[in-house]
Structure formats: C-alpha cells, structure tokens
Amino acid sequence: MDSDLVIIAEDDADLRDLLAMSVEGAGYRVECVRDGFTAVRRLEQTTPRALITDVRMPAMTGLELCRWVRQEPHLDTVRVVIVSAAVAPDDVSAGYAAGADDYLIKPFSPKFLRARLAALLQAPNAAPALDRPDSVDVNAARDLYLREARRNGHIF
C-alpha cells in the first residue's frame, strides 16, 4: 500500500485542482486522473490510501469505478469517497450501495473535505494512520462534518 497516496478521478479540471489542493493540504500525496478507465489502470499498479471519484464522468462512472474497486482483493483497504452534485436520497444510497465509504455533496469547502478524509482514514478499520503531527483529531473532524452537513441541509 502506498500509505500517503490519494488518487482523484474527476473530469472537471477546476474541481480536480481544488480537490488536489485540499487533499495535499491534509498532508497526502495526490495523483489526478480524468476518468474511471485511467483510474483503473493506475489502481492496477498501486494501492493508494484513498480514492476520491466524481459520479458523472465519461465512459466509466464513479459508481462503476467504486464497484470495480470493491471487487479487487488487492484494493480492500482503499477508502472510496464519492463526490457528486446529486443530492437526492436515492443518489446517495446508490453511492453507498456501490461500496463507497463516504459521499460528499457538491459544493463543499476544502476544510470540510479535509475533515471528512481525516475522519475516514483514521477510523479503526481504516488502513494504518500516518504518524503526522498535523493529523486531524477524529472527534473534531466528525463534529465539523455534522455541523457542515446540518448547515448545508445534507442530513436527511
């Protein structure tokens, strides 16, 4: 496992750059790809700590990518975060049904993404956490997530 690598699969260049800056700000290395097929090729070569993917991408959707990851034994420790503008309960449910560990609704702040990623990667069943002095406190990350979700109306 590449313990400090996060792969981002996002076809929108501006959002891809924002996601990359946010994740790098949390202390992780980032590799960006533009579509699900390129993500698959990269995931066949390495086992990142996490994968962040958009739902709507050309050729292979983020849901299809998530399902593929969950079928690959060598990727069983990879945390998958889906980002989407789709806010309907059925859309969110489809993300979790595909095997996502988290589902973030666009738009979200970089601080919110960092908090969610930190909470996800520091959870007890997550891959071993990096020993970084700047790592985010899991309880603080959870509290921030709940505050942001309530403020943005993302809690159903």
N, C-alpha and C positions, 0 to 999 in steps of 0.2 A: 504494500500500500504506500502510496505517495502521501504521507501524513499531513502535508500542508498545502496540497493542491485542491483547488476547486475549479471544475470545468463549468463554463457558462455557455449554454446553447440558446442563442437569441438572434433572430434575423434582423431586428431593428438596430442599426448601428449606434444610434444615440442611447437607447436603453441598454444595449450591450456595454457601452462605455461607462454608463452610470453604475450598472451592476458590478463591473470590474473594479471601479474606484471604491465602491462600498465594501466589497469583499477584501480588496487589498488593504483598506483601512482597518479591517479587523485582524490583519496580520497574516493573511493567507496568500499564497501564490495563485495566480489566475491564468487559465488558458481559455480563450474565447473561440467559439466556432459559430458558424452562421446557420446551421441546420442540423436536424437529427441524424442524418446519414453520416455527416462528418463527425458528430459526437460519437456515434457507434464505432467508427474507425479508430478514434482516439481512445475510447474505452476498451477496445480490444488490445491496446498497447500498454495501458496503465490503469491503476486502481486509485482514483482520487479519493479525497476525504468526502467530497460532496459534488453533486451535480445540480445546477440551477438551470431550469429549462422553461421557456415560454410554451404555452399550449399551442398557439397557432403559429406554425412555421410551414414553409413549403415542403412538399414531398413527404416528410415524416413529422407528424405532430409530436408535441411534448408528451402527450398521453401514450402514444405508441412507443416513444423512446423510453418512458418510465416503465412500461410493461416489458420491454426488451431487457432493461437493466435488471428487473426483478426475476427474470428467467435465467440470468447468467450467474452461476455459482461463485465465480471469482469476484463478483461485484456485490456480494451480500452485505458488506459493511458500508457501502456507499449510501450516503443520505441524499435523498432526492427532494428538491424544493421546486414546486411548480409556481410560476408567476403568470398571472392572467388578468385580463380586464373583465372576464366573465364572472359575475357576482351571484348568479342565481344558485340556490342551494343544490340543484341538480348538477351544475357545472363543478362546484366544489366537491360534491360527492363523487363525481366521475374521476376527479384528480386523485382522491384518496383510494378509490377502487382500483385505479391503475397502479397503486403502490407507492404514491408519494408520501413522504414523511411530513411535509408541510405544504400549505397552499397559501400564497400571498396574493392579495388582490391589488392590482394596479389602480391608481398610483399609490406608492408608499414611499416613505422617507428613507434615505440611506441609513440613518440611525436605527430605524425600525428593522430594516433588513439585517444589519449587523447584530442587533439584539436577538432576532429570531435564529439566525445562523449560529450564534454563540450558544444559545439555549439548546438547539438541536444537536450540535456537535459535542456538547458537554453532558448530555443526558447519559444516564447509567449504561444504556445499551448501545451507545454510540461508540465509534472507534476511539481508541485512547486519545485523550486531550493532549494538546501540545503544552509543554511547560513554558508558558509565556507570562511575563509579569503583567502584561497589559490585557490578559484574558478577562472576559466579562463575567461578572457574577451571575450564575444561572438564575437565582431568585430575582435579581434586578432585571434581567432580560425578560423573564416571564411577566413581571409586573409591568414593564414597558409595553410588551406585546398586548396585554389585556387593556391597558389604558388606550393605546393607539387603536386597537380593534373596536373598542366601545366608542371612541371619539369619531371614528370613520364609519360607524354603523356596520362593521363586519362581523359582529357576533349575532348569530341568528336566534 
